[in-house]
């Protein structure tokens, strides 16, 4: 194997003070073959340690517990109570009596309304009640999600509940090797949380057999439709028993979701619910010249935790790097990152190591991080649906939030139309100060009030409260 000083090609470059992996160039093992080099890997220090599943010991709950009142077993209610969750959100309260009874359920609610717990509780409770033995490659429950990040986060909600009753959970998604997932399926797991594409791969290899599935959940079905996953979803559902329970959760029934409902759900009970406290979002638009855009974004990112959206993967990477020159601890999230890098960056943002997450639309759809007070559209989205999905990263679980769109003068008409289609009201402000290109300073002028179909605008600057809209 070539050393760094040899100038030879084909060998990995050694880091200083590291030991070579062979005794010299061309070293062979006793069988006469070169040692397998395998794929290069990033430094161990750069890879996050595997997250252990934390067992949450349930605490004793009484009949006055909000979840017990709607029929949740005390053990599972006790797990939630141990984390401080004692009363169900609206979408949970209205769906749980039906889902616990085994009925097919169609739940409509926006991001952050508590849908994960709404299906996690009946899924675990019903599997625990039947106590069917675990079998290799043949799970009993399936949760389909559109993104890797969402798969990880949904599994994180289900796992403490499952552990409390002796059930096992495995996640299946792309961007990582098949081997560990194959091993997990062969070892046996009652619950699989999966992205459609990789699950179909395992089905084709015979490692995932869905003939024992008792409960199927389709989460964020509208996002599945947006990403073109519905044909794969149909193929997967066709492989599950028709007599099983099916639950579908979606913000809307557009894009073919209604066809999934009519074909695969048997006389579903429909529930539409918002979070119990009306969500207030403050929408603002800051008009700056293109040369001032980065500095304007940095000004917002310096003050509070923020998710920043761009239109392209390259721009997300570039903006995260440039924000660091403004003193902002930023990480990026986009499709060009490896799964390891995505998990590392999301963990950094979740634990506060990074205060800004710069993301593309698709990558961010699996990001569910509470306590994010601000979303900045560094690049205005093309469609109003994308504006709504992006903005849903803030004002989660009953909290308030702010949404700021950065627009150049040439984008004013485009953004005005976008907000009108989204049905929101925004406060407009900001005229670039001549001679200060790149400074990010703006001259305050009387804001131009742009009315959509929302409530009355308030004349506030983007850094203030802005105008409020119920979402």
C-alpha positions in Angstrom: 0.0 0.0 0.0 1.4 3.4 -0.9 2.5 5.6 1.8 1.9 9.4 1.7 5.5 10.0 0.6 5.6 7.4 -2.1 3.5 9.2 -4.6 1.9 5.9 -5.5 -1.8 5.7 -6.5 -4.5 3.5 -5.0 -3.6 3.6 -1.3 -5.4 5.7 1.3 -3.4 8.5 2.6 -2.2 8.0 6.2 -2.8 10.7 8.8 0.1 11.9 10.9 1.1 9.7 13.8 -1.1 6.8 12.5 0.1 3.2 12.0 0.1 1.8 8.4 -2.4 -0.9 7.6 0.2 -3.2 6.1 3.9 -3.8 6.4 4.7 -2.1 3.1 3.7 -1.6 -0.4 2.4 -4.7 -2.0 2.1 -6.7 1.2 0.0 -9.9 0.8 -1.6 -12.2 3.3 -0.6 -15.8 3.7 -3.2 -16.8 1.0 -1.4 -14.7 -1.6 -4.1 -12.0 -1.8 -3.9 -8.3 -1.0 -5.7 -7.4 2.2 -9.2 -6.1 1.4 -9.1 -2.4 1.8 -12.8 -1.8 1.9 -14.5 1.6 1.6 -13.0 4.6 3.1 -14.6 5.8 6.3 -14.6 9.2 8.0 -12.7 9.6 11.2 -14.3 7.9 14.1 -14.3 11.2 15.9 -16.5 12.6 13.1 -19.1 9.8 13.4 -21.7 10.1 16.1 -21.8 7.2 18.5 -24.8 4.9 18.1 -27.7 6.2 20.1 -28.6 3.8 22.8 -32.3 3.1 23.3 -33.2 4.7 26.6 -35.5 2.6 28.7 -38.1 4.8 30.4 -39.6 3.2 33.5 -43.3 3.9 33.6 -44.7 5.6 36.6 -48.0 4.8 38.3 -50.9 6.7 36.9 -54.5 6.8 38.1 -57.9 6.9 36.3 -57.7 10.7 36.1 -54.7 10.5 33.6 -55.8 11.9 30.3 -54.6 9.0 28.3 -56.1 6.4 30.6 -59.4 8.2 30.2 -59.5 7.5 26.5 -58.5 3.8 26.9 -54.7 3.7 26.8 -53.3 0.9 29.0 -51.8 2.3 32.3 -48.3 0.9 31.5 -48.1 3.0 28.3 -49.7 6.0 29.9 -47.1 5.7 32.6 -44.3 5.8 30.1 -45.6 9.0 28.7 -46.2 10.4 32.2 -42.6 9.7 33.1 -41.6 12.1 30.3 -44.1 14.8 31.5 -46.9 14.0 29.0 -50.2 13.4 30.8 -52.9 14.7 28.6 -53.5 14.0 24.9 -53.5 16.6 22.2 -56.6 17.0 20.1 -55.7 14.6 17.3 -54.8 12.0 19.9 -57.9 12.4 22.0 -60.3 12.1 19.0 -58.5 9.1 17.2 -57.4 6.9 20.2 -60.8 5.4 21.1 -61.2 4.2 17.5 -57.6 3.1 16.8 -57.4 1.3 20.2 -60.5 -0.6 19.2 -58.9 -1.8 15.9 -60.8 0.4 13.5 -59.2 1.9 10.4 -58.5 5.6 11.0 -57.9 8.6 8.8 -56.4 11.4 10.8 -55.9 14.8 9.4 -53.7 17.3 11.3 -50.9 19.6 10.6 -47.2 19.0 11.5 -46.6 19.3 15.2 -50.2 18.3 16.1 -49.1 15.1 17.9 -49.8 12.5 15.2 -46.9 10.2 16.1 -48.2 9.4 19.6 -51.7 9.1 18.1 -50.7 6.0 16.2 -47.8 4.8 18.4 -50.0 4.1 21.4 -52.6 1.9 19.7 -50.0 0.1 17.6 -48.0 -0.9 20.7 -51.1 -1.6 22.9 -52.7 -3.9 20.3 -49.6 -5.8 19.6 -48.9 -6.3 23.3 -52.5 -7.5 23.9 -52.2 -10.4 21.3 -48.7 -11.5 22.5 -47.9 -13.4 19.2 -44.4 -14.9 19.2 -41.6 -13.0 17.5 -40.5 -14.5 14.1 -37.5 -13.8 11.9 -38.1 -11.5 8.9 -41.9 -11.3 9.7 -42.8 -8.1 11.6 -46.3 -7.6 12.9 -46.6 -3.8 12.5 -45.4 -1.5 9.8 -45.0 2.3 9.8 -44.3 3.9 6.5 -42.7 7.4 6.5 -41.3 9.6 3.7 -37.8 10.4 5.0 -34.9 8.9 6.9 -35.0 11.6 9.6 -38.7 11.0 10.2 -38.1 7.2 10.4 -35.5 7.8 13.1 -37.7 10.2 15.1 -40.8 8.1 14.8 -38.9 5.1 16.0 -37.6 7.2 18.9 -41.2 7.8 20.0 -42.3 4.2 19.6 -39.2 2.5 21.2 -39.8 3.5 24.9 -43.4 2.3 24.6 -42.4 -0.9 22.9 -39.7 -1.7 25.4 -42.1 -1.3 28.3 -44.1 -4.3 26.9 -41.3 -6.4 25.5 -41.5 -5.5 21.8 -38.7 -4.7 19.4 -38.5 -1.9 16.8 -36.2 -1.6 13.8 -35.8 1.2 11.3 -35.3 0.6 7.5 -34.2 3.4 5.2 -31.6 4.2 2.5 -28.3 6.0 2.7 -26.8 3.3 4.9 -25.7 -0.3 4.4 -28.2 -3.2 4.0 -26.3 -5.5 6.3 -27.3 -4.2 9.8 -30.9 -3.8 8.6 -30.9 -7.3 7.2 -29.5 -8.7 10.5 -32.2 -6.8 12.5 -34.9 -8.3 10.3 -33.5 -11.8 10.6 -33.2 -11.4 14.4 -36.9 -10.5 14.5 -38.7 -7.3 15.3 -42.4 -6.8 15.9 -42.4 -3.2 14.6 -40.7 -1.9 11.4 -40.5 1.9 10.7 -39.5 2.2 7.1 -39.1 4.4 4.0 -40.7 2.7 1.0 -37.7 2.3 -1.3 -35.4 0.5 1.0 -38.2 -1.7 2.4 -39.0 -2.8 -1.1 -35.4 -3.8 -1.5 -35.5 -6.0 1.6 -38.8 -7.5 0.4 -37.2 -8.4 -2.9 -34.3 -10.1 -1.1 -36.7 -12.1 1.1 -35.6 -10.4 4.3 -38.9 -8.5 4.9 -42.1 -10.6 4.6 -45.3 -8.8 5.3 -47.8 -11.6 5.5 -48.0 -11.3 9.3 -48.6 -7.6 9.4 -51.5 -6.8 11.7 -51.3 -3.0 11.8 -50.0 -0.6 9.0 -49.5 3.1 9.5 -48.9 5.6 6.7 -47.5 8.8 8.2 -47.3 12.1 6.3 -49.0 10.6 3.3 -49.2 14.0 1.6 -45.4 14.2 1.7 -45.2 10.7 0.3 -47.3 11.9 -2.6 -45.2 15.0 -3.1 -42.1 12.8 -3.5 -43.7 10.3 -5.8 -43.7 7.4 -3.3 -47.4 6.4 -3.7 -46.7 3.7 -6.3 -44.3 2.0 -3.9 -46.7 2.5 -1.0 -49.4 0.7 -3.0 -47.0 -2.2 -3.7 -46.2 -2.5 0.0 -49.8 -2.4 1.1 -50.7 -5.0 -1.5 -48.2 -7.3 0.3 -50.0 -6.9 3.7 -53.1 -8.9 4.8 -56.3 -7.1 3.9 -57.8 -7.9 7.2 -55.2 -5.9 9.1 -55.8 -2.5 10.7 -54.7 0.5 8.7 -54.2 4.1 9.8 -53.3 7.0 7.6 -52.2 10.4 8.8 -51.9 13.3 6.5 -52.2 17.1 6.5 -54.3 16.9 3.2 -55.8 14.3 0.9 -54.4 15.9 -2.2 -52.0 14.3 -4.7 -53.5 10.9 -4.8 -53.8 10.4 -1.0 -57.6 10.1 -1.3 -57.1 7.2 -3.7 -55.0 5.4 -1.1 -57.7 5.9 1.5 -60.5 4.6 -0.7 -58.5 1.6 -1.9 -56.8 0.4 1.3 -58.8 1.6 4.3 -61.9 -0.3 5.2 -64.7 2.1 6.2 -62.3 4.4 8.1 -63.3 6.7 10.9 -62.2 10.2 9.9 -60.9 12.7 12.3 -59.6 16.2 11.6 -58.1 18.1 14.5 -55.8 21.0 15.2 -53.6 21.4 18.2 -55.7 22.5 21.1 -54.2 26.0 21.4 -54.6 28.0 18.1 -51.2 28.3 16.5 -50.0 31.9 15.9 -47.4 32.5 13.3 -45.9 35.9 12.7 -45.1 36.3 9.0 -42.7 38.9 7.7 -41.0 39.7 4.4 -37.7 41.6 4.3 -36.8 43.0 0.9 -33.1 43.3 0.3 -30.8 43.4 -2.7 -29.2 40.0 -3.5 -25.9 41.3 -2.3 -27.4 41.8 1.1 -29.2 38.5 1.4 -26.6 36.5 3.2 -25.9 39.3 5.8 -29.6 39.6 6.4 -29.9 35.9 7.1 -26.9 36.0 9.3 -28.4 38.9 11.3 -31.5 36.7 12.1 -29.3 33.6 12.8 -27.2 35.4 15.4 -30.1 36.2 17.6 -32.0 32.9 18.0 -32.3 29.3 17.0 -33.4 29.1 13.4 -34.1 26.8 10.4 -33.1 28.4 7.2 -34.4 27.2 3.8 -32.7 27.3 0.4 -33.9 26.0 -3.0 -30.9 23.8 -3.8 -28.5 21.4 -2.1 -25.4 23.4 -3.3 -26.8 26.6 -1.9 -27.6 25.0 1.5 -24.0 23.7 1.8 -22.6 27.1 0.6 -24.8 29.2 3.0 -24.0 27.0 6.0 -20.3 27.5 5.3 -20.6 31.3 4.8 -22.7 31.8 7.9 -19.8 30.5 9.9 -17.8 33.5 8.8 -20.5 35.7 10.4 -20.0 33.9 13.7 -23.0 31.7 13.3 -22.7 28.0 14.2 -24.5 26.5 11.3 -24.9 23.0 9.8 -26.5 21.9 6.6 -29.1 19.3 5.7 -29.6 18.1 2.1 -29.7 15.1 -0.1 -26.0 15.1 -0.9 -25.0 14.3 2.7 -24.4 10.8 3.9 -26.8 9.4 6.5 -24.0 9.7 9.1 -23.5 13.3 8.3 -27.3 14.0 8.3 -27.6 12.4 11.7 -24.6 14.2 13.1 -25.8 17.6 11.8 -29.4 17.1 13.1 -28.0 16.0 16.5 -25.9 19.2 16.6 -28.9 21.3 15.9 -31.2 19.4 18.3 -28.8 19.6 21.2 -27.9 23.3 20.6 -24.3 22.8 19.5 -25.4 24.5 16.2 -27.9 27.3 16.3 -28.8 27.4 12.6 -29.8 24.5 10.3 -29.7 25.3 6.6 -31.9 22.9 4.7 -33.6 22.1 1.4 -37.3 21.3 1.3 -37.1 17.6 0.9 -34.4 17.0 3.5 -36.3 19.1 6.1 -39.5 17.3 5.9 -38.3 14.8 8.4 -37.0 17.4 10.8 -39.2 17.6 13.9 -37.4 19.6 16.5 -39.3 21.5 19.2 -38.4 24.9 20.5 -37.5 26.4 17.1 -38.8 30.0 17.3 -37.8 31.2 13.8 -37.9 29.9 10.2 -36.1 32.0 7.5 -36.8 31.4 3.8 -33.5 32.5 2.5 -34.8 31.6 -0.9 -38.6 32.0 -1.3 -40.1 28.6 -2.2 -41.7 28.1 -5.6 -45.0 26.7 -4.3 -47.3 27.8 -1.5 -47.4 24.2 -0.2 -43.7 24.3 0.3 -44.1 27.6 2.2 -46.6 25.9 4.5 -44.4 22.8 5.0 -41.3 24.9 5.7 -43.1 27.2 8.1 -44.3 24.2 10.0 -40.8 23.7 11.5 -41.7 26.4 14.0 -44.8 26.9 16.1 -44.9 23.2 17.0 -47.0 21.6 19.7 -48.9 24.7 20.6 -45.9 27.1 20.7 -45.7 30.4 18.8 -43.2 31.1 16.1 -42.0 33.6 13.4 -41.5 33.1 9.7 -39.3 35.6 7.7 -39.0 35.5 3.9 -36.0 37.2 2.4 -36.8 38.6 -1.1 -35.0 40.7 -3.6 -36.8 43.5 -5.4 -37.3 41.3 -8.4 -39.0 38.6 -6.3 -41.6 40.9 -4.7 -44.4 40.0 -7.2 -43.5 36.3 -6.9 -43.6 36.4 -3.1 -46.8 38.4 -3.0 -48.5 35.7 -5.1 -47.0 33.0 -3.0 -48.4 34.4 0.3 -51.8 35.0 -1.2 -52.0 31.4 -2.3 -50.8 30.3 1.1 -53.6 32.4 2.7 -51.3 34.3 5.1 -50.8 38.0 5.9 -47.3 39.4 6.0 -45.6 42.6 7.1 -43.3 43.9 4.4 -40.3 46.1 5.2 -36.6 46.8 4.3 -34.9 49.0 1.7 -31.2 48.4 1.2 -29.0 51.3 2.3 -27.0 52.5 -0.7 -23.2 52.1 -0.4 -23.5 49.3 2.2 -23.7 46.2 -0.1 -23.0 43.1 1.9 -23.4 44.9 5.2 -26.9 43.6 5.8 -28.0 46.9 7.1 -31.4 48.0 6.0 -33.2 51.4 6.2 -36.5 51.2 8.0 -39.4 52.6 6.0 -43.1 52.5 6.6 -43.9 48.8 6.1 -46.1 47.9 3.1 -49.0 45.7 4.4 -49.7 42.8 2.1 -53.0 41.1 2.8 -53.8 37.5 2.1 -56.7 35.5 3.5 -55.5 35.6 7.0 -56.2 38.0 9.9 -55.3 41.7 9.9 -51.6 42.5 9.6 -49.8 44.3 12.3 -47.2 46.9 11.4 -44.2 45.4 12.9 -40.7 44.9 11.6 -39.6 41.4 10.7 -37.5 41.2 13.9 -40.6 41.9 15.9 -43.9 40.1 16.1 -45.0 40.7 12.6 -48.6 39.8 11.6 -50.3 36.8 13.1 -52.0 34.0 11.3 -53.8 31.0 12.6 -52.5 27.9 10.9 
